[in-house]
Amino acid sequence: MAFFPLYPRLVGALEPLTPLGARATALAVAAVAALAAAWGLFAVGERLYDRRVGILLAVLWGVLPHSIVQNMSYSEGIFTAFAAWSLYALLRRSWLLAAVLSLCAGLTRPTGSALLAVVCLAALIAALRRRDGWRPWAALVIAPAGWVGYLAWVGRQTGRPDGWFHIQDAGWGTTFDFGADTVRVAQRVLAQPTALTMYVVTLVVLIALALFVLSALDRQPWQLLLYSGLILLTTLGAAGYYHAKARFLLPAFPLLLPVAVALARAGWARAVTVLTPLLIVSAYFGGYVLIIWNRSP
């Protein structure tokens, strides 16, 4: 019950319909979801800026150090797809589509709380300003239904209202300490020799924080900025699983917009020059994660 149900249930529903078997079906769903996510990133970048920014935003997401998990049976890809298209719909004030996709995201990962908070706040503002009729009110009801509904179901199954959080604490040692554990582990990583993965995670965390500041300075739409900020807060504020925090940050794609815009303005030649070594490093690290690293990415 620690794992949200949409991705495994989708794999379970599709597996009997294909000759692939459960494992290959899970990989196929993850691959298709990653393509849908990249398309969603392109759509957001194109809407906010232009086609070139959209392409570069999708490519940057694809060359992140932990992008190898898009080829593994993890839910980051399908969650990013739901989040990207929900935020795109939100920017277009397509309230019902944004809310339904938020519901799906809330059934996919616990960080669905970040997306539903953005959709609900945007819908509340529109409703109070009497924009778009009944649709923002409907979005307020639909958007949180997946996340809240699953936590309520786990609470009923466990016989306690905080059942899911209890499972996270008792079974996985994961609690929310506002980042104290993250800071302690980062200090330890920087003070003594450790595995390559831990250095990469620390670097990704520091860069993500810097990109959030740049996103704010660039006056990114508040919906994207709030979403990224909440993903950062829920990821870095939770204790435990430091080695997986870079993977947990994969859905925070708006953080890449300042880089995508800068590369787009620099021209294709300079963009390719920058992206090529990033691609090589990402491929090397992906191989390291698959072959050498013996824990979850």
NORDAPE-V998266 format. One record per pair of residues at least 6 apart in sequence whose ideal C-beta (glycine too) atoms are under 8 Angstrom apart, sorted by the first residue. I is the first residue (numbers start at 1). J is the second residue. Records with the same first field share a line. If there is no record, write none. Layout:
I->J + J
//
This chain:
1->154 + 157 + 158 + 163 + 164 + 167
2->164 + 167 + 168 + 171 + 172
3->75
4->75 + 106 + 107 + 108 + 109 + 110 + 112 + 150
5->107 + 150
6->75 + 78 + 104 + 107 + 108 + 146
7->29 + 75 + 78 + 108
10->29 + 78
11->22 + 25 + 26 + 29 + 73
12->22
14->25 + 29
15->21 + 22 + 25
18->24 + 25 + 28
20->28
23->73
26->73
27->71 + 72 + 73
29->78
30->70 + 71 + 72 + 73 + 74 + 77 + 78
31->70 + 71 + 77
33->77 + 78 + 80 + 81
34->70 + 71 + 77 + 80 + 81
36->78 + 81 + 85
37->61 + 70 + 77 + 78 + 80 + 81 + 84 + 253
38->58 + 61 + 62
39->58
40->80 + 81 + 83 + 84 + 85 + 88
41->54 + 57 + 58 + 61 + 80 + 84 + 253
42->54 + 55 + 57 + 58
43->54 + 84 + 85 + 88
44->54 + 57 + 84 + 87 + 88 + 91 + 224 + 253 + 254
45->53 + 54 + 55 + 56 + 57 + 58 + 257 + 260
46->53 + 54
47->54 + 88 + 91 + 92
48->91 + 221 + 257
49->260 + 261 + 264
50->264
52->264 + 268
53->257 + 260 + 261 + 264
56->259 + 260 + 263 + 264 + 271 + 275
57->253 + 256 + 257 + 260
59->275
60->256 + 259 + 260 + 263 + 275 + 278
61->67 + 80 + 250 + 253 + 256
62->70
63->275 + 278 + 279 + 282
64->204 + 246 + 250 + 282
65->200 + 204 + 246 + 281 + 282 + 285 + 286
66->204 + 246 + 247 + 250 + 285 + 289 + 297
67->250 + 282 + 286
68->282 + 285 + 286 + 289 + 290 + 297
69->76 + 77 + 247 + 250 + 297
70->76 + 77
72->297
74->247 + 297
75->108 + 109
76->109 + 247 + 248 + 250 + 251
78->108
79->105 + 108 + 109 + 111 + 112 + 251
80->250 + 251 + 253
82->101 + 102 + 104 + 105 + 108 + 115
83->101 + 105 + 115 + 227 + 251 + 253
84->253
85->97 + 101
86->97 + 98 + 101 + 102 + 105 + 115 + 119
87->98 + 115 + 118 + 223 + 224 + 227 + 254
89->95 + 97 + 98 + 101
90->98 + 118 + 119 + 122 + 223
91->221 + 223
93->126 + 131 + 132
95->123 + 126 + 132 + 135 + 136 + 138 + 139
96->135 + 138 + 139 + 142
98->119 + 122 + 139 + 143
99->119 + 123 + 138 + 139 + 140 + 141 + 142 + 143
100->142
102->112 + 115 + 116 + 119 + 142 + 143 + 144 + 146
103->116 + 142 + 143 + 144 + 145 + 146
104->146
105->112 + 115 + 116 + 146 + 147
106->112 + 113 + 115 + 116 + 143 + 144 + 145 + 146 + 147 + 148 + 149 + 150
107->146 + 147 + 149 + 150
109->251
110->147 + 164 + 234
111->230 + 231 + 234 + 235 + 248 + 251
112->146 + 147
113->147 + 230 + 234
114->227 + 230 + 231 + 233 + 234
115->143 + 227
116->143 + 144 + 146 + 147
117->226 + 230
118->223 + 226 + 227 + 230
119->139 + 143
120->139 + 140 + 143 + 144
121->226
122->136 + 223
123->136 + 137 + 139 + 140 + 143
124->136 + 140
126->132 + 136
127->136 + 137 + 140
150->164
151->163 + 164
154->163 + 164 + 167
155->161 + 162 + 163 + 164
156->163
157->163
158->164 + 166 + 167
160->166
168->174 + 175
169->175
172->240 + 241
173->239 + 240
174->238 + 239 + 240 + 241
175->238 + 239 + 240
176->237 + 238 + 239
177->237 + 238 + 239
178->237
179->236 + 237
180->239
181->238 + 239 + 240 + 242
182->205 + 236 + 237 + 238 + 239 + 242 + 245
185->198 + 242
186->202 + 205 + 242
188->194
189->198 + 199 + 201 + 202 + 242
190->202
195->293
196->285 + 288 + 293
197->243 + 288 + 289 + 293 + 295 + 297
198->242 + 243
200->246 + 285
201->242 + 243 + 244 + 245 + 246
204->245 + 246 + 249
205->236 + 245 + 246 + 249
208->232 + 249 + 252 + 255
209->232
211->255 + 256 + 258 + 259
212->225 + 228 + 229 + 232 + 255
214->258
215->224 + 225 + 228 + 254 + 255 + 257 + 258
216->225
218->257 + 258 + 261
220->254 + 257
224->254 + 257
225->254
227->252 + 254
228->252 + 254 + 255
231->248 + 249 + 251 + 252
232->249 + 252
235->245 + 248 + 249 + 252
236->245
241->248 + 296
243->295 + 296
244->296 + 297
247->296 + 297
249->255
263->270 + 271 + 274 + 275
264->271
266->274
289->297
//
